[in-house]
Amino acid sequence: MLRFFSIFLVLLVVLFVGELTPPVQQWLIVPWTSFLASASAFLVQAVDTNVVSYGKVLQNAKTGMGVSIEAGCNGVEACLILLAALTAYPARWRYKLVGIGIGFVAIQLVNLVRIITLFYLAGWNAQAFEFAHLYLWQALIMLDVVVVWLVWMRWVARQDFRREHLQAHAGTASGAAS
């Protein structure tokens, strides 16, 4: 447990510091945030054709009301926390890669819902927006990270159990055949 926690903390620091470097910001974070704004606008346009995006902004072209997706709101930090936890956990790399892929998608899907709901809350009620933005959605995104990690760990344990079970039966079968 101490080994996991130590590796997790070191990875977390390295990943967070790396995220803040200008090249990573320029080539990964800013384009990703712009993509999230575009994806959110695309999804909302199915029911509201007045919604547009430009850069990291999601805006109602008719009313001018909008939200800007800032650092901490693009789901990157949540993904980095999950990445550190999955990498630090003693499992096969194949399982880690599955967890990273599925976890990234799960976090970003929840984050799209977050962005869209905050967009509409901003136009409806400033106090509700502030509460949802600062408290509710922060907790829900972190809960998503924890749930993904716990489900993944359970899946890894099942995979390891199956592998050990098959190896034990293969050893028994080859011993009986002798």
N, C-alpha and C positions, 0 to 999 in steps of 0.2 A: 504494500500500500504506500509506503514511504517512497519507494522507487517510482511508482506511478505519479504520485503527487509532485515529486521533484521534477520529473521529465515534463509533466503537464505545465508547471509554472515556468520552466525555462522556455519551452516551446511557445507559451503564451506571450512572454516578453519578446522573444525573437519575432514572432508573427506580427505583434502589434507595432513594434518598432519598424519592422520592414514595411508594414502597410503605410506608415507615415512618411516614407521616403519620397522625394519628388518624382523619381521615375515610376514607382509603383502607383502613385496618385495619378500621374499623367497617362500612363499606358493601361492601367487596369481599373482603378477606382472611379475616376471621372467618366470613362466610357460606360462602365457598368451602371453607374447611377443614372446616366442619360438613357441607357437601355431600359432601366426600370420605369422611368418617367414615360417613355414611349410605349412600353408594354402596358402600363396602367391606362394610358390614354386609349390605346387600342381596345382594351377590355371594356372601358367605360363607354366608348363610342357606340357599342352595341345598343345601349339604352339612352345615351345622351350625346348627340352629335355636336354639341357645343364645346366639348372638351378637347383641348389640344395640349401638346407638350412641346417644349423647346428646352434643350439642355437638360437640366435637372428639375425643371418646373412643370407641374401639371396644373393647367388653368382652364377655367371656364371662359371661353372667348367672348361670350355674350355679357357676362357680369364683371369680368376681370378678376374674380376671386380665384385664388390658386394657392398651391403649396409648393415649397421648394424642398426637394429631398436632399438633406444635408448629411454630413458624416454622422454615423451612428444610426441613421434611418434607412440605410441601404442594405441592411442585413449582413454586411461584410464582417462586422465584428462578431456577430452571433456565429457565423460560419467559421471564423477563426477559432473561437472557443471550442466549437465542436471538433474542428480539425485537430486541435491540440489534445483534446480528450481521446479521440479515436487513435491518434498516433501514439500517445503515451500508454494506451492500454495494451497489455501483452496478448496480442492476437496475431494471426497470420496476415501478411500484407494484402493478400487477396481479399480477406474479410474487411480489412481497413479501407481498401479502395471502394468496395461496395458501399460501406457505411458513409464514406465521404461523398460519393455520388448521390446516393439516395438522400442523405442528410442535407446536402446543398439544395437539392430540389425542394425538399420539404420546407426548409427554412425560407427559401425565396418565394414559394407559393403563399405561405402565411404572410410574408412581408408584402406581397402584392395586395393581399386583402387589407393589410394594415394601411398601406398608402391610400388605397381607394376609400376606405372608411374615414380616414383622417381628412382626405380631400372634401368629402361631403360634410363631415362634422365642422370643418373650418367655415363653411358657408352657412351652416345652420346655427351654431352656438359656440362662441369663443371659449366659454368656460368648459363646456363638454369636450371641445377639441383639446384644450390644455390638459385636462384630466386624462383623457384617453391617450394623448401623445406622451405625456411625461410619466404616467404611472401604469395604466392598464395595458397598453400595447408593449411597453418595455417588459413588463412581467410576462405577458403572453409569448413574446418572442423567446425569452429565456426559458420559459416552460417548454416551448417547442424544442429547444436545444436539449434540455434534460430528457424529455420524453424520447426523442430520436435516439439519444445516447443509450438510454436504458433498454429500449426495444432492440437496438443493435447489439448490446451486450448479451441480452437473452438469446438472440439469434446466434451469436458467436458460440455461446455455451452449448446450444443445441447442435451446431455443426461439429464442434469438438467432441461432444458425446457420441454423435453418430459415427464420426471417424474412428474413435477409440473402440466403439462397439463393433464396427465392421472389422477392424484390425484384430480384435480379440476372437471374433468368429472365424476369421481367416486362419489365425494361428491354431485354433481348436480343430478346424477342418483339416488342415495340413498335418497336424499331429495324429489325427484319427486315421488318415489315409496311409500313414507309414506302417 
